Structures are given as C-alpha cells and as structure tokens.
C-alpha cells in the first residue's frame, strides 16, 4: 500500500501545472502603473527610485522575451528588472510564475540643458511576451537647470538673477557692509543644513505674482501624496546677526526649514531703524522656532507665521510691531509644540542651584488686528521679571487670541477664543487644515469670529491683504493676514 500511495503522489505532482507556461496572446501582465512620472527634478542630479510591479494573475506562468526602453541606450532612464539591469536599455528572458510578481525599479538623471525654462522628457518601457504580445509603460520626467552657489560669500552689493533657481550648498553669507538683493521671482533652494547668514543687509523684494521663495532643495516626495517640500527640516533657515541692519522682506515665502527667521541682539535699539521689516510674507512648516527675535527692532506686517515645532513667534526684549498678521500654531508632527506666541524680558542663565536671569529690556510689543491661535487651550506664554514694562509698551488691540489670560489695560477690544470653553481647537476659524496632506489655508472661515473684528483705522493704513484682497471692500475688515471673500 505504501508504494501505491507513493506512486499516487508522483502522479499528482506530475499533474501540477506550477511550472507550465502559456503563450496565449490573451494572457498579459498586470502592471501597477501605466505611467511612471517623475516630478520636476534638478538637472544633473539622480532621482529617487520608483517601483513598477509586473504581476501575473493567471493560472500559468508567463515568459517575457524582452524588456526594452524605447530609446535604447540613448534613454535617460535607468531600469532594473527583477534584479537585472537593462544594459543599453535592453534585457531578455524574464519569467513571472503564476500568481506571482516581479519588481521593476526605475531612475532617471536629466542632463543640464542650459535653459531658463522647465524641459520635459519621456520614453516608454516595452514588455514583449513569449506570445508576441507587447505592453508599454510611459516614462516621463521634467528638469530645471539651477545656478549652484557653493560656500558663496557676498562681500559687495549684489543682486541675484531670477531667471533660474539657485541651489545653495555650505550656506550663503552676506558680510557686514554688503547688501544682497533678491528680486521678484527669485528662488533659493538650500541643501540640507544650509542657511542664509546675514551680517550685512538683505532686500528680498517679491511681488504677489512672483514671490521670493526660500526653501529646501528636495524636489521628490516622501510619500506618493506628500512632497518633501511640505515637511519641515529640509534646510537651515534665515539668520540675521547683531551687526545686520536695514533688512526688508516683501512677499517672501519661507518654508520647511530647521528654523524660520532668527534675529540676534543688537547693541542699541533704534525704533527708526528696524533690523527687519516684513511685509506680506509667509513662514511655514518649521522644525524649530518660526520667528525668534532677541533685543532688536522689528516690524511684521500682513504676515503669516504657522506650524512650527518651537514657538511660532518668540520675542525677547526689544521693540516689535505686528499688524494684520496671523500666528497659527498647528504643527502636525508633535504634540510637544511651542506656543503661538511667547514674550519676555529675561533670559535664563545657569541651571539648577545657579539658576539666574539676565534682564533683556522690553521697550514695545504691539499686536494690532492680529490672530494668535492654535491647537492648545493657551497659546500665549509670557515671562516678565521686570517692573519697568509700561502699560503702553505691551499692547494687544483688536486681536483674536486663544488664551484664558485677560488683562484689561493690556488687551483692548480683544476677543478671547472660547472664553467659556476651550475644548474646541482654534482650527475652526480657518478655511482649510488638511493635516494628512499638509495643506493649509488660513483665510478666515465665513463663520469665524475673525470676520469684521479689525480696527478699521489701522486697516486703512494696510488696505490690501497678502493675497491682494481689499480689506475695506465690505467696510468690515478681518483680523489677521487674510481678508475673507465670500459670495452671498
């Protein structure tokens, strides 16, 4: 009986069609994509690797006679099929067993084209089966030429060109006495850990249609739905040192850095000569502080500062004016985020038993027609150890603030977000907070208390919001950087 059972097993195995193959023209691969598209790449840099899965869902195996790039050895794409690189763009004799798959890895490196515009490339990957059937996948990529600045030091006044983006390595330094001008449409793409360090002056003069952009140089995606450019810590940040002065930022988009803007302490405070004036700017998605200003003079007008791991705005001493600005602390990657606003007149020095504080004089902190909110119940943190801060120096007027703190003589016409119940987050005030895709629009929602709460006299001095919308069109200007426009 044992021999009979053994012979039965052999006959069953002999009938198993696991290693049988079909040449039927109707038997085809199932390809995970019909197009492999690479986003706009920096030329002469290798891309990330994309994966195509070729599956055989049939009951018999499929043999692939040939896999080839349409442009052969001239193709800019590089392909590996099931562990075999396609030399000269061609590979032969691949097998996909029944109910199995093989993986195809694809990369591209685009050549420098000496062009000021984005240029597109395409090819196709062709699978020719043993049956003669052919299947194709389109491959596309686009590239942009950049001007590389490596360890660049600006020693005399210089204006960069806006025709091509700049890719910055080893930081960009402006020495004392020199002025760097970034014209409208200028884009600086900083490599990991690289910063813009200013001892002299910076004039970044963007426009609504053509802002100045400071960002990281990763142009690929972390996930299929999420570009690296929407995430923090892609580059360093913008740092103004104590010897810097007369800096102007207009219509600038600064995002995805380790920090946003740091202004160091100056020797003297001159309210008529600010270290930094910001107009209609955005500082967003930052892995540290957004704005960190220490013992200096600054003006922040019509500006959005949002989603920072550290404090969204930190003011230590000095003289600071914020008008029609939105401070929104909705950093999505950590619950241990800083406050939307911290203000103080002292710096902690020493630790434990030697703990002490250095007094940093606070001359003025004025917030007019601003929005200061976030996820936390209280987004405002103050630390004052001096009795010399006058009532007039510390002022919030016609602002929406998410804090239970209420001080009549320092907060005038201020609406405290949810004064009776702080369970509902400040996100309810805005048009869009998509934390999955990292997409945000801090225009006030049509039902938000931000609508119509601004001081009209102040709004008349700043009649246009950072998107070019007239604040005074309906006679009831909104607080914050954006004026809501809604159809009746």
Secondary structure as the mmCIF struct_conf table of DSSP 4:
data_model
#
loop_
_struct_conf.conf_type_id
_struct_conf.id
_struct_conf.beg_label_comp_id
_struct_conf.beg_label_asym_id
_struct_conf.beg_label_seq_id
_struct_conf.end_label_comp_id
_struct_conf.end_label_asym_id
_struct_conf.end_label_seq_id
HELX_RH_AL_P HELX_RH_AL_P1 UNK A 2 UNK A 15
TURN_TY1_P TURN_TY1_P1 UNK A 18 UNK A 19
STRN STRN1 UNK A 21 UNK A 21
TURN_TY1_P TURN_TY1_P2 UNK A 25 UNK A 26
STRN STRN2 UNK A 30 UNK A 31
BEND BEND1 UNK A 32 UNK A 32
BEND BEND2 UNK A 34 UNK A 34
STRN STRN3 UNK A 35 UNK A 42
TURN_TY1_P TURN_TY1_P3 UNK A 43 UNK A 44
BEND BEND3 UNK A 45 UNK A 45
STRN STRN4 UNK A 46 UNK A 46
HELX_LH_PP_P HELX_LH_PP_P1 UNK A 47 UNK A 49
STRN STRN5 UNK A 50 UNK A 56
BEND BEND4 UNK A 58 UNK A 60
STRN STRN6 UNK A 61 UNK A 61
STRN STRN7 UNK A 62 UNK A 69
TURN_TY1_P TURN_TY1_P4 UNK A 70 UNK A 71
HELX_RH_3T_P HELX_RH_3T_P1 UNK A 72 UNK A 74
BEND BEND5 UNK A 76 UNK A 76
STRN STRN8 UNK A 77 UNK A 81
TURN_TY1_P TURN_TY1_P5 UNK A 82 UNK A 83
STRN STRN9 UNK A 84 UNK A 85
HELX_RH_3T_P HELX_RH_3T_P2 UNK A 87 UNK A 89
STRN STRN10 UNK A 90 UNK A 96
TURN_TY1_P TURN_TY1_P6 UNK A 98 UNK A 99
STRN STRN11 UNK A 100 UNK A 108
STRN STRN12 UNK A 109 UNK A 109
HELX_LH_PP_P HELX_LH_PP_P2 UNK A 110 UNK A 112
BEND BEND6 UNK A 116 UNK A 117
STRN STRN13 UNK A 119 UNK A 129
TURN_TY1_P TURN_TY1_P7 UNK A 130 UNK A 131
BEND BEND7 UNK A 132 UNK A 132
STRN STRN14 UNK A 134 UNK A 144
STRN STRN15 UNK A 146 UNK A 150
BEND BEND8 UNK A 151 UNK A 151
STRN STRN16 UNK A 153 UNK A 154
BEND BEND9 UNK A 156 UNK A 156
STRN STRN17 UNK A 158 UNK A 160
BEND BEND10 UNK A 162 UNK A 164
STRN STRN18 UNK A 165 UNK A 169
BEND BEND11 UNK A 170 UNK A 170
STRN STRN19 UNK A 172 UNK A 174
TURN_TY1_P TURN_TY1_P8 UNK A 176 UNK A 177
STRN STRN20 UNK A 179 UNK A 182
TURN_TY1_P TURN_TY1_P9 UNK A 184 UNK A 185
STRN STRN21 UNK A 187 UNK A 190
HELX_LH_PP_P HELX_LH_PP_P3 UNK A 191 UNK A 191
TURN_TY1_P TURN_TY1_P10 UNK A 192 UNK A 193
STRN STRN22 UNK A 196 UNK A 198
BEND BEND12 UNK A 199 UNK A 200
STRN STRN23 UNK A 201 UNK A 205
BEND BEND13 UNK A 208 UNK A 210
STRN STRN24 UNK A 212 UNK A 216
BEND BEND14 UNK A 217 UNK A 217
BEND BEND15 UNK A 220 UNK A 220
STRN STRN25 UNK A 221 UNK A 223
TURN_TY1_P TURN_TY1_P11 UNK A 224 UNK A 225
STRN STRN26 UNK A 226 UNK A 227
HELX_RH_3T_P HELX_RH_3T_P3 UNK A 228 UNK A 230
BEND BEND16 UNK A 231 UNK A 232
BEND BEND17 UNK A 234 UNK A 234
STRN STRN27 UNK A 235 UNK A 235
STRN STRN28 UNK A 238 UNK A 240
TURN_TY1_P TURN_TY1_P12 UNK A 242 UNK A 243
STRN STRN29 UNK A 247 UNK A 250
BEND BEND18 UNK A 251 UNK A 251
STRN STRN30 UNK A 252 UNK A 255
BEND BEND19 UNK A 256 UNK A 256
STRN STRN31 UNK A 257 UNK A 257
BEND BEND20 UNK A 258 UNK A 260
STRN STRN32 UNK A 261 UNK A 263
HELX_LH_PP_P HELX_LH_PP_P4 UNK A 264 UNK A 266
BEND BEND21 UNK A 267 UNK A 268
TURN_TY1_P TURN_TY1_P13 UNK A 271 UNK A 272
BEND BEND22 UNK A 273 UNK A 273
BEND BEND23 UNK A 275 UNK A 275
STRN STRN33 UNK A 276 UNK A 279
BEND BEND24 UNK A 280 UNK A 280
STRN STRN34 UNK A 282 UNK A 286
BEND BEND25 UNK A 287 UNK A 288
BEND BEND26 UNK A 290 UNK A 290
STRN STRN35 UNK A 291 UNK A 294
BEND BEND27 UNK A 295 UNK A 296
STRN STRN36 UNK A 297 UNK A 301
BEND BEND28 UNK A 302 UNK A 302
STRN STRN37 UNK A 304 UNK A 308
BEND BEND29 UNK A 309 UNK A 310
BEND BEND30 UNK A 312 UNK A 312
STRN STRN38 UNK A 313 UNK A 316
BEND BEND31 UNK A 317 UNK A 317
STRN STRN39 UNK A 318 UNK A 323
BEND BEND32 UNK A 324 UNK A 324
STRN STRN40 UNK A 326 UNK A 329
BEND BEND33 UNK A 332 UNK A 333
BEND BEND34 UNK A 335 UNK A 336
BEND BEND35 UNK A 340 UNK A 340
STRN STRN41 UNK A 341 UNK A 344
BEND BEND36 UNK A 345 UNK A 345
STRN STRN42 UNK A 346 UNK A 349
BEND BEND37 UNK A 350 UNK A 350
HELX_RH_3T_P HELX_RH_3T_P4 UNK A 352 UNK A 354
STRN STRN43 UNK A 356 UNK A 359
STRN STRN44 UNK A 362 UNK A 368
BEND BEND38 UNK A 369 UNK A 369
STRN STRN45 UNK A 371 UNK A 374
BEND BEND39 UNK A 375 UNK A 377
STRN STRN46 UNK A 380 UNK A 383
BEND BEND40 UNK A 387 UNK A 387
TURN_TY1_P TURN_TY1_P14 UNK A 391 UNK A 393
STRN STRN47 UNK A 394 UNK A 397
BEND BEND41 UNK A 398 UNK A 398
STRN STRN48 UNK A 400 UNK A 401
BEND BEND42 UNK A 404 UNK A 404
TURN_TY1_P TURN_TY1_P15 UNK A 408 UNK A 410
STRN STRN49 UNK A 411 UNK A 412
BEND BEND43 UNK A 413 UNK A 413
HELX_LH_PP_P HELX_LH_PP_P5 UNK A 414 UNK A 414
STRN STRN50 UNK A 415 UNK A 416
TURN_TY1_P TURN_TY1_P16 UNK A 417 UNK A 418
BEND BEND44 UNK A 419 UNK A 420
BEND BEND45 UNK A 424 UNK A 424
HELX_RH_3T_P HELX_RH_3T_P5 UNK A 426 UNK A 429
STRN STRN51 UNK A 430 UNK A 434
TURN_TY1_P TURN_TY1_P17 UNK A 435 UNK A 438
STRN STRN52 UNK A 439 UNK A 444
HELX_LH_PP_P HELX_LH_PP_P6 UNK A 445 UNK A 445
TURN_TY1_P TURN_TY1_P18 UNK A 446 UNK A 447
TURN_TY1_P TURN_TY1_P19 UNK A 449 UNK A 452
BEND BEND46 UNK A 454 UNK A 454
HELX_RH_AL_P HELX_RH_AL_P2 UNK A 456 UNK A 461
TURN_TY1_P TURN_TY1_P20 UNK A 462 UNK A 462
STRN STRN53 UNK A 464 UNK A 464
TURN_TY1_P TURN_TY1_P21 UNK A 466 UNK A 467
BEND BEND47 UNK A 468 UNK A 468
STRN STRN54 UNK A 470 UNK A 470
TURN_TY1_P TURN_TY1_P22 UNK A 471 UNK A 474
BEND BEND48 UNK A 475 UNK A 475
HELX_LH_PP_P HELX_LH_PP_P7 UNK A 477 UNK A 478
BEND BEND49 UNK A 479 UNK A 481
#
